[in-house]
Amino acid sequence: MRTPFAFAHAARELRSSGRRIGLYMGSITLGVAALVAINSFRANILDSVDEQARQLLGADFRLQSSTPFAPRILAAVDSLRADGAALATVTSTASMALAPRPGTTRLVQLRGVEGDYPFYTRLRSAPASAWGRLRHERVAVVDPALLLQLGAHVGDTLEVGGRRLPIAGTIEDSPGDVSFRAALAPRVYIPDEALRATGLLGFGSLVQYEIYVRLPDEGARRRFLDAHRPLFRENRIDIDTAEGQARGMTRALDSLSKFLALAGLAALLLGGVGVASAIHVFVKEKLDTVAVLRCLGARQRSVFGAYLLQAALLGLLGAAAGALLGLAVQAVLPSVLGSFLPVDVPFAIDVGALLAGLATGVWVASVFALIPLLAIRNVAPLQALRRDYEPPRRRDPLRALAMLALAASVVALSLWQAPYPRAGLGFALGLAITVGLLALVALGLVRGTRRFFPGRARYVVRQGISNLYRPHNQTTAVTLALGFGIFLIASLYLIHGAILDRLSFGGEAARANVLLFDVQPDQLPRVQELFRRQAAPLSRITPIVPARLQAINGRTIPQLLADTGRARPQPWALRREYRNTYRDTLTSTETLVAGSWWVTRRPSRGPGERESGGYGSDLPLAHSPTSPLAPSAAAPARISVEEGLAQQLRVHLGDTITWDFHGVPVPSVVGSIRRVEWARFEPNFFVVFEPGSIDDAPQTFVALSDIPDRTRRARVQAELAHRFPNISALDLSLLQETLDRIIGKVSLAVRFLALFSVAAGVLVLVGALSTSRHQRIRESALLKTLGATRRQITRILFTEYAALGLLAGLAGTLLALLGAWALTRFFFEIPFRPPILPLVAAWLLVAALAVAIGVLSSREVLRRPPLAVLRDAAEG
């Protein structure tokens, strides 16, 4: 009999009072909607990555190198043809592209293609025949964005590396590419032999060599890679398989989507706080009803179960509505995030995400309602006859268990949604601290206004402030709703601004808008003269000297790679090619953390100055025995190593590193370790040599210049592309605009999900005011009976909501400042300079929102005549 009674009573209560607390379930709806949308979309992405693994890579596996493949590598790969393998090569470099007819230039990703690349993707080009023409004609197929940026059209001529190629068409997609890479440097595909004819693959150029292999036989593929892995490792060849790339992409996308899902979880938990607040007031109003039921023979657990069932049913209804809304949001997400995804993501309902969202919504509604509902268990039947009766207070062990269950639920949900446990625990802890501090603010507001508010204030002010601590007040719920909403939005705004500020140009880059790189030593004087004619001389001319590691502390790179101990250096740090520099000062982006900077042992020559017989001469390196880089040179060169690289290489002050400068070994000793701010747009380097040690090594230069006028800047870039086709000129103002646009779109997705929390906060606010509406109506009727005017009551309400909005908004803003500072300082490791005026504006906007919602929801308080209200109260 207990179960039917519980269901029947829950149904009756839903009909009579479900609307009063139904608003709180709207916040459950929003939280579930965000979770279902993100989790279902994530499942669609991961399924698409798994299905399109080969299409993403364009082959079964790929070999990559920053230097031309050695004959042994080419012979090994060519042997695969006997197993039915197909081969294709792609050689990539950066270059300036010039459209001669309009005379405009753009930095592009130039890719030379040979073979049937890609093997597993049918590329879409416009016209459809454009891609096929690459196999037998010297033509270019380009990104559509490049034509817009250059003001060119299909059929026009494109000049790259001093060679002119007709534009055959545009490419709509490419394996593994993400749109923001094309935004920084659009792609230009040309035949491989046309790329080699441009002369852009010479010394100092950043070139990527790739061999794509189609070998469907998994056994043959595994045998080949296992047999030749030592050879590839020795030659510093990177191997990418379709399965491996899919796994890496899956991990990255999974982490991103889980971070976004935390925003939805925040909205859901905020809705849970609203549920707890609503149930708390609801229970106070139902104590008499519960006492009557106890007198009629209802058992304690039956009554408690009926009201808990009501909360669960409301949670189910809210979660079901949220699941449907989440599916609608999921359909919109590809348009928000699709441009950053390397795969096409079709819309598909993920049943697991849908059921998980429903279960989570019901559980959150139930567990948050559990604590206030436990008060029903202490209602004695005598309370129905004596209103002043209070049962003896005793500790309720179930209350402690309920609070423990609530805390465990928050932690479990955070761990479930977070990309890794540490992030989940941090999110749960941050959430608990934020809600706890806001609750303390509400408690302080209640007690402080009661005790310290001046009694000589105007009547309407005293009356409005008194509403903050009177019975049935909603100070805690409103403070949590407003405070948490502004905390979330302001935190995202502050972090977003800090990251953008860090990615903006600083130092000399802030005063420059053109960056030149790949400037050859013999070109430098002529380039300097070109910029002097434009009254924009080059500044910060920085040499770049490529080299590879040969040995560390006497152990060769093959020996270190063969080491299986935990203390061995990271393989990537041993295999990569380093682009070093030499100078005598630290830059604004560097901080010395260990050792000491050097005093120059001999003057360094200016950029481009050379000694005969050295690296700057016309003699080959092997014929330069007098070079200061020869092994017979004096003491080892002192170097400064970036602290992250020092950790990866396991080197410390005083350790020795031998470098391979194009066949010449150069010993060096670690003299200092630096911390580098990589986010700053400055010429930053892993390794800096002391001046005079590698000045004569083969090198190129990067340089900055400032040309304010956009037209003159374009003219200079066009002349550079025509006279010096190997030099790339990056328009920093365009790059900054591109970065701002990219980060703005990414942050739009985050803010889009954060709006669920804000909307949930608004619903909690409206629900809090609606729940206390009946109490306010009775109070206003009494005030009217005692002679208060409608204008006075409006001012009373205005005072109450303004106080709530200002104090809750201030608390949320201060917590946002604290949280954003902690994240930028310890997680992103970037400086924190908060914008004060926007924060003040947001604070005042929240206060205005509280007043507007409060006054609008109190219209019935102002309209109803006192006699009708008092008659209803007497009858109730």
N, C-alpha and C positions, 0 to 999 in steps of 0.2 A: 504493500500500500504506500510505502514511502516514496517510491519512484513516481507513481502516477501523481501523487500530491505535488511533488517537486516540479514536475512538468506542467501541471495545471496551474499552479501558483505562478510559475515563471511566465506562462503565457498571459495570465491576467495582468501581471506587473508590466509586461512588455506593452500591452494595449494601453495601460493607464499612464505609464511614466517612461516608456521607451523613447518617446520623442524628446524628453527632457535631457536624456543623456546620450541620445543618438548622435548629437553633434560631435561628441568626443570620438565616436566610432569613425567619423569622417577622417580624423587624423590617422586612425589605423588603416583606413582605406588608402590614404596617400603613401604611407610607409610601405604597405604591401605592394602598391603599384610600382614604386621605385625598385623594390627588390625583384619582383617578377620581371619587370622590363629588363633590368641589367642582367640578371641570371639567365633568363631565356635568350637574350641577345648574345651573352657570352657563350652559351651552348651552341648557338648557331655559328658563331665565329670559329670555335674550336672544331666543329664538324666540317666547316668549309676548309679550314687549314689542312685537316687530315685528308679530305677528299682531293684537294688541289695541291698536294705536296709536290708532285712532279711538275705541275704547271707553274708553281711558284719559282722553282729553280730553273725550269726549262730543260732539265736533263735528269739522269739518275744520279750523277755526281759531277762535281766541278773541282778542278785544281786551280789554285790562285797563287800568284807570285808577284812581287814588286820588281823583279828583274826578269829578263828574258829566260825562258826555260832552257836548261842545259841540254845538250844532245842526248845524254843518258835518259833524261826525263821524257823527251820526245820519242825516243826509241821504245821506251817501256810502254808509253801510251799507245803508240802506233801498233804495238803487238796485239792490242785488243781487237783490231780489225778481224783477226783470225777467228774470234769468238762472235763475230757478227756485230761488233760495236760500231757506232757512228760517232764521228768527232766533229767538233766545231770550235772555233776560237773567237774570243772577243777581247780586243785590246782597248783600254779606256784611258783617257787623259783629259785634263782641263785645258781649254783654249778659248781665245776670243774669236767670235764669229762676226763677220762684217757683211752686212747687206749693202752692196755697192750702190744700188739704185737710190734708196732713201739715205744711205750714208750713216746707218745706225749700227751699233755694236752691242754684243751681249756675251757674257761669260757662259760657256756651255760645257756639258759633259760630252766629249767627243768619243764615239765608240766605233772602232773598226771591226767589222763582222766578216768572218769567213766560214763557209759551211752552212748547214741547214738549221742554224740556231734561230729560235728555240725549237726543241724537238717535240715537246708535249703541249705546246700552246699555239693555237691558231691566232696569230696577231691580226688585229683589225687595223687597216690603214685606209686612208682616204686620198686618192682613189684606191680601190682594192688591189690594183696591180703594183702599187708603189713599192711594197716590201719585196716582192719578187724581183724587181728591177735591180736591187742591190747586188744580186748574185752575178750579174753580167754587165752592169753599167756603172760608170763613175757618177753616181747621183747621191743625194742626201735625202734621208727621211727624218723629219724633225717632230718635236713636240708641237702641238697646236699653239701653246702659249708663246713659243718663240716667235712665230709669225706675228702675233699681236704685238709683242715687245719690240720687234724690229720694224714693224710696219711693212712687212713683206708678204708675198703671196706664193702659192704653189706655181712653179714655173720660173720664178725669179732665181737669180744666182746668189749663192752663199759662198763667201770667201773665208777659208780656214787655213791657217798655215801658209798663206801665200798662194793657195790653190783655189780655183773657182769650180764649184760644183752646182749643177742645177738642182733645185728643190723638187723632188719627184712627188712628195706628198707628206702627209702627217701620220704619225703613229698614235693610235688611241690608247694602247696599254703596252706594258712590257713586264716580263716575269720578275717578281720580287721587288718591284719598285713601289715606293710610296710617294704620294703627290708632293709633299713638302720638299723632297730632294730635287724634284724637277722644278719647284718654285725657286730654289736657290740657283740652280744651273740647269736649264732645260737640256734635254737629250738631243743629240744629233748622231744618227747612224749613217755610216759611210762604208764602202768596201774596205777591207783590211789593207789591200795594196795601195788604195788611195790615201789612207792614213799614214802609211810608211813614207809615201812620197811627199808628205807635207814637211818632213823634217822636224816634227814636234816631239819625237821620241828620243831626243838627244840627252846629253848629260844635264842633270838637275831637274828634269821633268818628272812630275808625279805620274807614274804610269802603273796601271794594273793589268797584268797578263792573266787571261783565264782560258782554260780548256774545258769545254763541256762534253760530256760523254753520255751517250745513250746505250745502256747495257741492261736490258730488261731481266736477264738471267741473274737472280739474286746471288746464287752460289758463285758464279763466275766473278761477279762484282766483289763479293766479300773476299774471295781468294786473291784477286788482284790487289786490293787495297791492303790486305794483311801482309802479302809478300813484299810489297814495295813501300810500306810505311817507313822503314828505316831510311830508305833512299830519299823519300819526300822530306822526312825530318832533317836529314843532313843538308838538303838543298833549300830548307826553309820554305817548303811548299805547304800551303794550307789546303785541307780537304774538306769540302762541303758535300754532304749527301742530302738527297731529298728528304729522307726521314729525319736526319739530324737538324736540318734547317727548319722543318716543320715542328720538331720538338722545341727548338729554341724560340721560334715565333709563338708557339702555343704558350710557353712559360711567360713570355713578355706580355702577350695580350691577356692572358689569364690574370696576371698581376695587376695590369691596368684596370681591367673590368672589376676586379675585387676592390681596388681602391675606390672606384666610383660607387660600388655597391655599399660602401660604408656610409656614404651620404644618405642613401635610402634607409639604411638601418638607423641612422640618427633620427630621421623623420618618424620611423616606426616607434622608437623608444620614447621620443617626445610625445607621441600619441598615447603611449602607455602611461606617461606621467599625467596626461589629461584624464585618462580613464580613472586612475587612482583618485584624482581630485574630485571627479564627478561622483564616483561611488562613495567617497567619504561624506559628501554633503547628502547624497541620496540615503545613505544608511541612517544619518542623524534624523532625517524626516520620517523614516520608516520604523523607528524604535517602538512607537506606540502600536503600530500594526503588528510587529513581531511579538510584542507582549500579549496582545489579544489572541494571536494564534497559539501562543504557549498556554494561555488559559483554556483554550478550546481543545487542548490535548496534542497539539503539534509538537513533535520532538525537535530538540535542538538541531540535530544533524539534518533533519528534513528541511527546516526553514533555511538553514545555512546553504544546503545543497540547491534549494530553489533559486536563491539569489545568485549563487555562483554560476548556476546553469544559465540564468538570464544574462550575466556578463559574457559567458562563453558564446551564447547564441548571437548576442550583439556583435561580438568579435568575429564570429563566422560570417555574419551578414556584411560587416565592414570589410573583411578580408576578401570575400567573394567579389564585392564591388571593386576592391583594389586590384584583384587579379584581372578582371576585365579591362580596367583602366590601364593596367600594366601592359597588356597585350597591345592596346592602342599606342602606348608610348613606344613599345618595342618596334612597331612598324615605322615610327618616326626617327628612331635612333640612327638608322643607316644614313639618313640625310644630314645628321649632325656630325657623326663620327666616320661616315663611310669614306671620305676623302683621305683619311689617315690609315686606312686598312689596305693591306696588299691583296686581299681576296674579295670576291663578290660574296655578299652575305644575304642569301634569300631569307624571306620571312618564313619561319616555321615555329609552331607552338611546341615548346618543350614541356612535356607533361610533368617531368620531375621538378622543374623550376616552379611550375604552376601549383603543384601539390605542396611543395616546400613553402611557398608564399602563403597559401591558405593555412597550413599548420602553424607557421610562425605567427601570423596575425591572431589566430585563436589563442595560442599560447601566451603571447604578450598581453592580450586583453585580459586573460584569466589570471596570470601571475601578478599583474599590476593591481587587479581588483581584489586579489586574495587578502592582502593586509587590511584594508578598511573593512572588508566583509567579515573579518574575524570578530569584529565588535558585536555582531549579531549573536554570537555564541554566549555572550555574557548577559543577555537580556533575560531578566527574571519575570515570571508571570505576574508578580506583585506590582510590577511597574505599570500594568494596565489599570490598576486601581489607585495607586498612589504615584502621582507624577514626580513628587519630590524624592521618591525612593531611589537610592543608588546601591547597587549590589556591592559587596565588599571587593575591594581591588586585590587582585592576585596576579602573579606573573603567569602569562600564558605561554607555555613552551611552543605552541603552534605558531605564535607570532614570530618567535625567533627563527623557527624553521622556514616560515614564509619569507622572511627577509633574506635568509640564506639562499632560498630557492630563487628569489629575485636577482640577487647578486650573481649567483651561478649562471642564471639564464642570460644575463647581459654579457658575461664573460664568454659563455659558450657561443652565443650569436656573433659576438665580435670575432672570435677565433674562426668561426665558420666562414664569415665573409672576408676576413683579412687575407692578403696574399701570403703572409707568413706569420707564425705565432707571435713574434715580437711586436709586429704592427698591430695585431689583434689585442694583445695585452695593453699596449700603449693607448690604443683607441678606447678600450674599456676604462682604463685608469683616467684618461683625460676626460671622458664623459662623466665618470663618477665625480671627479674633482669639480668640473664645471657645474653639474647639477647640485652638488653639495654646497658649493659657494653661493649659487643663486638661492638655494633654500635658506642658507644662513642670512643672506641679504633680506629675504622675505621675513624671516623671523626677527631680525633686527629692526626691520621697518615696523612690524606689528608692535613689538615691545617698546621701541624708541618713541614712536608717535604717542603711545599711551602714556609714557612716563615723562617725556621731555617736551612735548609740544606745548607752546605757550598758551595759557588759558585766556590771555587778553586779545587773542587774534579775533578777527571779524567772525560773526556767527556762521556764515556760509562756509568759511575756511575751516573753522573748528568742526562743523558738522561733516564736511567732506573728508577731512583727515580722520575723524572718528570712525568712518566706515571701513578704514583699513584694519581695525582690530575688533570690530563688533562681531557678534555671532553670525555665522554663515558668510563671513568675508571670504573673498577669493584672492587674497593677496598672494599666497604662495603659487597658485596655479597661474595667475596673470604674470607674476614675476618670472616664473620658469618659461612660460610661453614666449613672452617678449624678449627676455634676456637671452634665452637659448637661440632664438631666431636671429637676433642681431649679432650674437657671438659667432654663429656659423658664417653668416654672410660677410661680416667684417673681417673675420679671420681669412677667408678665401680672398677677399679684396686685398688685404695687406700682404699676404704671401705672394699673390699674383703680381702686385706692384713691386715687391722686393726682387722677384725673379726677373721681371722686365728691366728694372733698374740695373740689375747686375749684368744683364745681357746687352745693355746699351754700352756705347763706346766710352771708354775712359782714357785718361792720359792723353797722349798725342793723337790717338785714334779719335778722340772727341773733337779735336780741332782739324781733322782730316776727313776727306770723303772719297779718296781714291787710294786703293792699295794695289801696288804692283808686285808681282812675284815672277820667278823664273827669269830674272834679268841676268844675262851673262856678263862676265867681267869686261869683255871688249865692247859691250853695248852700253855699259853704264855711263860713260862720258857723253855719248850722243843722246841718251835718254834724259840726262840731267840738263843738257842744252835745250832739248825740246820743251821741258817744263819751265826752264828759266824764261824762254820766250813768251810763255803764257803767264809770267809773273806769279808762278806757283812752284817755287823750288822744292825739290824732294827733301824730305826730312826723315830722320831715323832710318838710315840705310843700314840694313842688317844682313850680314853674311849668313848663308846656310851651307853647311859642309856635311854632305852625307857620308856615313860610315856604318860598319857593322861591328859587332863584338867578335873578338877573336879568342880572348881568354880572360878569366877573372882569378886573381891571386894564383896565377900559374896554371890553372886548370882550363883546358880548351873547352870550347862550346860543345863538341860531341861528348866529351867526358861529363860535362855538367848535365846534358840532356839524358845521358844514360843513368845518372844517379837517381835512385828510387827513394832516397831518404826524405824525411819531412822538411829538412832545412835546405833543400835544393832550390835554386832560383826558379821562377815561373817560366815555363817554356816560351810563352809568347814574348817575354822580355828578352830572351836570349836570341830568338830567331829574327826579330824585326830589324828593319833598317832605321837607323837614327839620323835625324837631321839636326846637327849640332851647330853651335855658333861660338864666337869668341868675343869677349868684351871685358872692360875693366871696371864696370859699375853694375850694381843691381838696378832693376827697373822698379816702377811703382807697383807692379803686380807680384813682386818677390819679397820674401822675408827670410833672412838667414836664421836657421834653427839649430845648426851645429857647425863647429869649425869656424874658420875666419876667412874673410875675403883676401885676395892676394894683392900685393903691391907689384905692379907690372915689372917683370924682370928685364924686358927690353921693349922699347916703343913699338907699338903696333902700327903698321902702315895704314894709310887711308884706304877705303874701299877701291879696288881696282888697281892699286899700286902693286908692282911685282918686282922681284929680283930675277935677273936672267939665270937660267939653269934651274929655277924652282918650279913649283906647280903652275905658276902663271906663264911659263914660257911655252914655246911651241914644241919642246921636246916631250916625247912620251914619258910617262912616269918611270918606267923601268930604266930610262936613260938619264935619270936625274939623281946621281949619287950625291950631289952636293946639297940636296934638299934638306931643310931642317927636319923633315919628317922621316928621314932615313934612320934605320935602327942605331946607327952610330952617333945619333944626336946625344946631347948632354943629358941632364937630369930629366926624369919623366915629367910630362906636362901635368900641371895641377888642374883639376876639374871640380865643378860644383854640380852635384846631382840632385834632382828633384826628390823630395822625401818619399813620395809614393813609389817611384821607380827604385829608390834605394831599398825599400822594403821588399819589392818584387825580386830584385837581383840579390838580396841578402848581402849588401855591401855596407861598410861603415867607414868612418874616418880612417885614413891611412891605408885602406885596401887599394890594390892595384888592378887596373883594367887595361887590357891591351886591345886596341882598336885596329880595324882593317880599313885603311883609307885607299880603296881601289888597288889592293895588292901590297901596300906598304904598311907594315905593323908599326903602330905608334903606342908606346907605353904611357900610362897616365896614373896618377894617384889621386884618390878622393880627398880634396882639401876642405870641402864644406858641403853642407846639405841645405837645400832651400825649400821653402813652401811656396807654391805657385798658385795664384788665383786664375785657374784655367777659364773661368766664365768671362773674364775680361777680354775684350778684343784688342790684345796686344801681341806682339811677336814673342810668344812664350816657348821655352825649350826644356826638354828633359835634362840635357847636359850642356853646360857652358864651359868652354876651355879658357884658360888664361891667355891674354893676348901674347902674340909672338910664338905660339906653339904650333898652330895649324893655319897660319895666315896664307901660306903658299899652296894649300890643298885645293883641288878642284872644287869650285863653289859657285853658287849663284847668289843673288841678292833679292831681298824684298825691301820695299820703300813705301813711304806714305807721302801724300800731297793733299793740298786743300785747294779745290777749284769750286768756289761757291756757285757760280753760274751754271745751271744745268746744261744749257746749249753749248757753252764753251767746254764743259766737261765731256759731253758727247763727242765734240769735234776732236778733242785730244785723244780720246779712246779710239776713234776711227783712224786717226793718223798712226797711233801705236799699232793697231791691228794690221795696218797696211805696210808700215816700215819694219816692224819687229813682230812678226806673226807668232813667235814663240812666247812672247811676254803676255801674261794675262793681267788684265786690269779689272779689279773688282770695285764696283760702285758701292761704297759702304752705306750711303744713304738708302740705296735700293735694298741692300741686305738688311738694314735695320727695319725698314718698312715690312719686308718679307717676314722677318722674325716676329715683329709685333703682330702681324696678321696671323701667323701660324699659332703663336702662343694664345692670341685672343680667341681663336677658334677652339683650341683645346680647353681653355678656361671656360668657354661658353658651355661646353658639355658638362663641366663640373658645376657651374652655376645653375645650369638647367636642372640638375639633380638636387642641388642645394635648395632650389625653389620649393621642392616637395617639403623640406623641413620648415621653410618659412610659411608655406600654406598650412602645414600642420599646426604650426604655432598660432597662426591666425584663428584656425578652427578651435584650438584649445582656449584661446582668449574669448572667442564668441561663446563657446560652450560654458566657460566659467561665469560669464556675465548672465547667460541665459539661466543657468542653474540657480543663481541667487536672485533671479528676477522677482519671484513671488515675495521673498523677504523685502526687497526694495519697494515693491508696490505697497505693502502694508506700512512700511516706515513712511513713505511719501504721503499715504492717506492720513496717517496720524499728524504729520507736519502740516498738511493742508487744513485738517480739523483745528489745529492750534493757531492757524492764521498765516502759515507760510504761503507765499505766492509761487506761481509756476516759475517765474524768473529766478527766485531764490533756490528752488529745488534744482533747476538747471545748473545754477552756479555750484551748488553742492556736488552734483554729479561731475561737473567739469573739474572741480578741485580734486576729487577722488581719483579720477582717471588720469589727470595730468600728473599727480604725484606718483601714481603707479608707473605711468609711462616713462617719466623722467628718471626715476630711480632704477627701474628695471632696465631701461635702455643704457643708463650709465654703467650699471653693473656688467651688462653684456659687452659693452664697448671696452671697458677696462680688462675684462677677461679675454677678449679678442686680442687686445694689445699684448697681454701676457703670453697667450698661446702662440700668436704669430712670432713674437720674439723668440720663444723657445724653439719653435720649428726652424726658423731661419738661422738661428745661432747654432743649434746642435745637430739638425738634420741636413739642411741645405748648406750650412757653413758659409753664409753670406751675411753682409752687414744689414742691419735693420734700421731704416729711417722712415718712420710712419708719417703719412700725410695727415696733419691734424684737422684741417678744415673739412675734408670729406667725412671724417669720422664724426665731427661735431654735427654736420648736416644730417648724417644717418641717425645719430642719437635723437636729434630734434624731430626727425621724420617719424621715428618709432613712437615718440611721445604723442605726436599729432595723430598717428594711427590709433593708439590706445584711446585717445579722447574721442575720435570720430566713431570708432566701433562702440565704445561705451555709451555715448549719447544716443546713437542711432538705435542701439538695442534696448534703450530705456524709454522709448517713445510711449509704450503702454503705461509706464510709471507716471508719465506726465498727463496722459489722456484720461485715465479712469477717474471717475468721481469718488470722493472719499466714502460716501454712504454705501455704495455698491461693494467697495473693498472691505469695509468693516462688517457688512452683513455676511459676505462670503467667509470672512475669518471667524465670525461667531458661529456660523453653521458648521464650519469645518471643525 
